[in-house]
Amino acid sequence: MDVHGQQKAQEALDVEIKSFFDSAPPLRNIENVSEDLKKFIEMNSSGTRSARKVVCVTSGGTTVPLEQRCVRYIDNFSSGHRGAASTEYFLKAGYLVIFLYRKGTCQPYCSLLPDYPFLECFEFTHESGIQVRQPYSEAVKWAISEHHAAVADGTLLKLPFTTIFEYLQILHMVATSLRSLGPNALFYLAAAVSDFYVPWESMAEHKIQSGSGPLDMRLVQVPKMLSVLRSEWAPTAYCISFKLETDVKILLEKANAALKKYKMHMVIANELLTRKEEVTLVTDNENIHVRRDPKQVGDEVEKHIIEHIVEKHSTYVDNLDQKVSRD
Ligand code: PMT
């Protein structure tokens, strides 16, 4: 595309983005989100903490409501395991983490707990009240202590979302709040984000009635926010997006295209069925194939992904620092 074409495409994207945000219902808890973010950043920007790196991990799928008083919605597949496990490894590596997650999906430190922890992990007896049942005692102790330590210590901030409107508005707030951290900020965009949505003003207010025959509904494309995240919201942050495909033959080609098109620093390519076993980290100059070791009990692919990212992000920060001191 020539320069004129690129300019036109950028203008069209700007219009789509403006129209998305203008038409989005305002965040209900915007003051709380903004206050939590402010506190988190203030708490971590003094003393030794000021040099620490901060990652925003997005996790889980966004929904697209079909009615304003929502009864039905379109969902995007993601259990949230990738984001939750990655959060644990980022915290272990010394990062401060903003965990932007879909309500009801996997949480950090909870992978060893059953699906209904309250019902399955605990028992109540009149003699001793609530107790942890075996064999969950160690898992519950670990989950509670790690989670409480991270939240109480101010190293983990959890921000929930459900709809695509909430997700993108909060991501925007996080990105602009982290701008002052420059290259120390990292975005790890593992959430499965809707590609199509119903604009708020053209959405039915009440429950759509099923008696009127087939449903005819027009969905508008959700503007890809990756390029605007890179160019405007957080221009010096290190940005990693994911590419999910079900056809492995097109996976790397699509990941490479996303890397170039959205100017990502890294795209993590994963195939739906093997996503917990292996991924490829695609960067400008190399593809790194990462696998979990099935012979090692409890080994997770996220551990290896985060090890590579920590190294790449460090190099990125050092290079930018050197460039600034040369200029
Ligand atoms: O949660 P798990 O069950 O553990 O599964 C993890 C995962 C498979 C969901 C995760 O590893 C993953 O691949 N997440 C991204 C899924 C996705 O939305 O892929 P995509 O190819 O549709 O989008 C690529 C990138 O563009 C994503 O980083 C997304 O944040 C971004 N995007 C997508 C749509 C949109 N309108 N705007 C965006 O910015």
Residues whose N, C-alpha, C, O or C-beta is under 5 A from the ligand:
A	BS01	PMT	F77 S78 S79 G80 H81 R82 L189 A190 A191 A192 V193 S194 D195 V222 P223 K224 M225 L226 S241 F242 K243 L244 N270 R275
